[in-house]
Amino acid sequence: MLLEIKARIRHLLGPELANKVRNFIVSLRSGLGLLPRNNRPECITALMRVKDVEWWIEPSILSVKDLVSEYVIIDASRDNTPNIIERLRKEHSLNILHIMDYDPDIARASQRGLEKTTCRWILRWDGDFVMHEKGVQLLQDLIAQLDRDKYYSVYWPHILLVGDLFHTSPDGPLHIEHWLNTYTPGMKFIKIPHGFEYLYVPTFTAYRVEIKEPLSFHLTIRPPRQMLLRKYRWEYYTKEIQEPFNEYVRRRLLEEYGTTSLDQAAKKYMEQLIKTLKPYDPSKYLDYPRILKDYVYRRFGIKL
């Protein structure tokens, strides 16, 4: 309810005026000494919640290794993701706290991860996010300019790639949220509809800083079986289906594809999905990160 009210107020005022009002009130509260001091060390924690992202976990972790001082990874994977994380930790001497946690409540699991962080800055970083090299330098420069005694929520657009590396959503590629935040008293993960979570920062505590240009990529790209199961899982929870999930999947396979073979159905699903998507044009937005180009060529033989 609180998030809906905030969204409505922002819509009524317009983004620019809403930001000015918010930042003015934060400044007033800060000037009156109403906000406690943040005593955490001046560094960045990458807080990662991952599940079965063996395709992308390597470039995801390595793309921010020069930006963050520690990783807190909450891992619900049953594929090779945990082994890759451990390999990267050893090969690159990374400061990783790797916690296997299969809690189906992602908000609760994320909150446990947040409580394990130690740095002043929290970077929300999923296992299918890849930072562009220019994003690392820009964020380092930005943090150096900001006031050590104040709280901030930093927003910027992700480039959303869907289905494969060459397509994006029909609605366009930009997805904006507050990906980087100072650790703020009272901040917490809360559950929102359809099983998702949101990092809530107490109202009128943190300055809103907006970066207009995209800095990173979100790769909603999985093996075909995972993509189709993800679609059915979304249906299952949003429609509040009561039958067991496996039975629901079997029924939907027969309804949509006339087969109970998940592999056959997933191949058809991907063919249909790509037809509904919009080609991604790097020249209009942001070129692929160098680390992603190198990785996909080495692993998949794909040249970006």
Sequence and secondary structure as in RCSB ss.txt:
>XXXX:A:sequence
MLLEIKARIRHLLGPELANKVRNFIVSLRSGLGLLPRNNRPECITALMRVKDVEWWIEPSILSVKDLVSEYVIID
ASRDNTPNIIERLRKEHSLNILHIMDYDPDIARASQRGLEKTTCRWILRWDGDFVMHEKGVQLLQDLIAQLDRDK
YYSVYWPHILLVGDLFHTSPDGPLHIEHWLNTYTPGMKFIKIPHGFEYLYVPTFTAYRVEIKEPLSFHLTIRPPR
QMLLRKYRWEYYTKEIQEPFNEYVRRRLLEEYGTTSLDQAAKKYMEQLIKTLKPYDPSKYLDYPRILKDYVYRRF
GIKL
>XXXX:A:secstr
 HHHHHHHHHHHH HHHHHHHHHHHHHHHHHTT S    S S EEEEEEESS TTTHHHHHHTTTTT SEEEEEE
  SSSHHHHHHHHHHHHT  EEEEE   S HHHHHHHHHHH  SSEEEE  TTEEE HHHHHHHHHHHHHS TTS
 EEEEEEEEEEESSTTEE TT SEEEEEEEEE  TT EEEEEGGGEEEEE  TTTSEEEE  S  EEEEE   HH
HHHHHHHHHHHHHTT  S HHHHHHHHHHHHHS S HHHHHHHHHHHHHHHSEE  GGGS    HHHHHHHHHHH
    
